Amino acid sequence: MRRAILRFVFKLRLEEFLALVLLLPMIFFMIIFHDKEGFRPSNVERFVITGLVFILFLGILKLKNLKILQKSKIGIVIKHILTFLRETLPFLFCISIYTNMHDMVHLVNPNDVDSVLMAWDDYLLGGQPALFLEPFISPILTDFMYFSYSSFLIYILIFSLYLYISKQHFAFRETLVSVILTFYIGYVGYVIFPAVGPKFTMADVFETSLSGNFITDRLSFIMNYEISEYTRRDCFPSLHNGIILLILLFAFKHNRMYGFVFLPFAVALFISTLYLRYHYFVDMIAGFVLAVVMFYSGPHLNKWWKMKRHIDY
């Protein structure tokens, strides 16, 4: 039995195994909290979609190595498509789990730690960054900050696709695995340290509203952050800061020119997390620390797991 379990576990890649591990508590929490106030029906819809995609993923694992695909040009194209989906779907699982987890954190752990995070900011900076940035608020700058903040996933996808299309498979794998591991560790942080962020905890202190123009109106509506006060707890650590720093580090590692081009975009996103009042400064630092740790440990964990997959259990 033990050998069969190990054979099944290590047949999966590391990020695939972790997706299954986190899906189990997500299902459990959805079952016990589905009738509680604050539970969002959309969580169930996303989970169903995730389940269907996972079934598709299992089918891809079976189909992509069929020898018949090598016998025609169409078959070869299909094989390339299946290989691409096999590489990227685990990231979609990761995002699906993310959108469900941060909406249920307040049900799993209702003890918000915003006051503690604010106290740390006071200790480190002598005040709150969101208040320090108030004198600089303007509609044009707010539009730019919303654009930067909302480009989070786009930056991840662009760099990952760049590595994949340029056939830097090793770089692609260690980057994507490290990013996914960082996401999953961040989810655990959300549950242990639930926080809603300064946008809501300090709403009565701010004297200047974050009003912008067309971009701000559309992006704030699409992201639908007005529900955060009631459902989302995804501040500590800041994955916006952590993941983008991680992408920046891998960019400099694998293509220094890309790193220099991406640097100003990354810095703008870092600032936007404070300017838009979504994060405390200590959230940012925690995200940066997590990114540095995963930059060095992620590739090693992936290499170790790959080695275990080749052991005959």
N, C-alpha and C positions, 0 to 999 in steps of 0.2 A: 504493500500500500504506500509506504513512504517513498519508494523508488518511483512509483507511478505518479505521485504528487509532484516530486521533484522534476520528473521528466516533463510533466505538463507545464509547471511553472517556468522552467528554463527554456522551454520551447518558445515562450513569448519573449519579446524584447523587454528591456527594463521599463520603458515608459508604458508599454501595454499592460504589464503586470500591475504597475501602480494605478493605472486607470481602473482595473478590476477591483483592486484593494479599496479605492475610495468610492467606487460605485456602491459597494455593499453598505457602508454606513449611510450613504445618501438615500438608498432605498429604505433603510430602517427608519431614518428621520422623516422621510416622506410619509411613511405608513403611520407613525405615531403622532405626527403633527398636522396631518391633512385636514383635520377639522378644527384646528386652533385658529384664533384670530391672528391675522398677519400672514397666514400661509397663502401663497399665491398659486392659483390654478395653473398658471403658465409654467410653473416648475414641473408639473406632471406632463404637460405637453412637450416640454424640452426633453424630459426623460424618455418619453415614448419615441421621439425622434432619434435620440441618442441610441436607444435600443435597436431601432431599425437600421441605423448607420452601422452599428456593431455587427449586426447580422450580415450586412453588405461586406463589412471588413473581413469576416470569417470566410465569406464566399471568395473574396479576392485572394486570400491566403491559399485557397485550394486551386483557384483558376490560373494564377499568374505564372505558375511553373509548368503548365500543360505543354507537352512537346508539340501539340498540333499548332500552337501559336507561332512556332518557328517556321512553318511551312508556307506562309504567304506574307505578302507585304502588309495586308490588312491585319493579319494575326500579329505581326511584329509591332504594328502601331498600337493594337489593343494591349499587347504585353507591356509596352512603355506606359500606357495610361494606367494600367492596373498596378504597375510598380510604383508610379508616382502616388497613386491613392494609398497604397500600402505604407508609403513613407510618411504621408501627411495626415491621414485620418486620425492617428493618435493625438495629434495636436488639437483636432476638432473635439475629440473626447475631453481633452483637458479643458478647453474653453467651455464646453457644456457643463462639466462638473463645477467650474468656476461660477458660472451664472446661477447655478442652483445653490451652491454652498453659501455664497455671500447673502442670499436671500433667506436662508434658514438659520444663520448663525444666531440671530436674536432669539430664536426659539430654543436652540440647543443651549446657549449660554446667555441669559438676559442681563448679565452683570457688566455693563459697559465700563470701559476704563479711560474714557475721555479725560476725566479730571486728572488722572495720573500722567497721561501723555502731555497735557497742558502744563502740569507742574514741571515735567522734564524740560519742556521748551523754555519755561521761565528760568529754570536753573541754568540751562546751556546758553540761552540767548538774552536773558533778561526781559523777555516778553514774547508775544506771539507773532510769528512771521506774517500771518494774514493781516494783522494790524499795521505792521511795518510797511507793507506794500500798498496800503490804502491810498496814500498820497499820489501814487503813480497810476491809479486806475483811470482808464479812458476807454471810450467805445471801440476805437481802432485796436488798442492793445488787448482789450478783452476778446475781440474777434480773433486776433492772432493767437492768444493763449488757448482759446477753445479749439482752434484748428490744431494746434500743437498737441494738446491733451488727447483729442479724439483720434489722432493719427497713431496711437499706441500700437494697435494690432497691425496696421498697415506697415509700420517700420519693421515689425517682426517678420511679416510675410515677404516684404521686398528683399531683405537680406537673406532669408532662407531660400527664396526662389533664385536669387543671384548665385548662391553656392550650388544649388541643385542644377541649374541650367548650365553653369560653367563646369559641371562635372567634378566639382570638388567634394566628392562623396564623403570622405573622412571628415572634412570640415563641417559639412552639412549635418552629419550624424552627431558629432560631439556638440555642435551648437544647439540643435533642436532638442536633443536629450537633456542638455543642461537647462535650457529654457523651460521645458516641461517639468523637470524636477524642481526648479525654482517656484513655478506656479504651485505645485502640490505642497511644498513646504510652506508657502505663503498661506494656503488654505488652512493649514493647521494653526498658523499664527492667528488667523481671523477668529477661530473658535476659542483659542486660549485668551486672546486679547481683543475682544470685540469693541469696536469704536465706530461712531458714526461720522466723526470729522468736525472740524471747526465751522463748516458752512451752517451747521444746525446748532451745535452746542454754543456757538458765539453769535448767533443770529441777532440777539438784542444789543450787541456791542458795536457791530459794524455801523458806520455812518454813511458809507458810500455803497450803492448797489452795483452789482456787476452787470450793468446794462451794456449791450453792444448793438450791432447792426444786424444785417441779414444772417451772417454766419453764426453769430451767437444764438440768435433766436432759433435757427434751424437745428444746430448741433445740440443745444441744451434740450430741445424737444425730443430729438431722436434718442439721445442718451437717457432721457426721462429721469433725471436725477432728483426730481421733486419727490420721488417715493423713498429716497434714501433714508430719511428720518424715521420711517416706519418699518423698513425691511432690511436695507443693506448695512452690513457691518464688514467693511473691507479696507480698513485703514492701515493696520499694523501687522506686518510690515507693508510698506508701499510697494506693490508689484509694478506699478507704473514706473517708478524710479529704478527699482531693482532690475527688472527685465530689460529696460532700455540701456542701463549701464552694462548689463551682461552682453547685449547685442553689440554695444560699442567696444567692449573689450575683445570680443571675438572678431569684430571687424578689423581692429588694429592687429590682431594676431594673424589673420588670414589674408588681409588685403589692406595695407596701411593707407593707401590712397582713399579707399572707401571709408575708412575710419575717419580721416580728416574731413571728408565731404559730409559725413553723417554727424560729426561732432556738434556743429551749431544747432542742428535739429534736436539732438539729444539734450543739450543744455536748455533750449527753449522749453522742451517738455518738462524737464526737472523744475524749472521756475514756475511753469503753469500749475503744477500740483499744489504749490503754496499760494500763488496768485488767485487761483480759482477757489481756494479755501476747502479743497478736498482732503488735504493732508496736513498733519503737524510736521514740524521739522524732524522730530525724533522718528516719525514714520519713514521719512526719506533716508535717514542714517541707517535704520534697520534694513531697509531695502538695499542700500549700497553694500552693507556688510554681507547680506545674504548673497548678493550678486558676486562679490569677490570670492566668497567661499565656494560657490558653485562653479565659478570660472575655473578654479583649480581642481575641485573634487569631482565635478560632473563628468569630464572625460575619463577620469580614472574609474569611476563607478561604472560607466558604460563599458569600458574595456574589461573590467572584472566580470561583469555580467555576460559579456560576449564570450569570455573564456569558459564560464560555467556552462554556457549553452552547448559547448562542444564536448562536454564530459558525458560519457555513456553511463546513464543511470539504470 
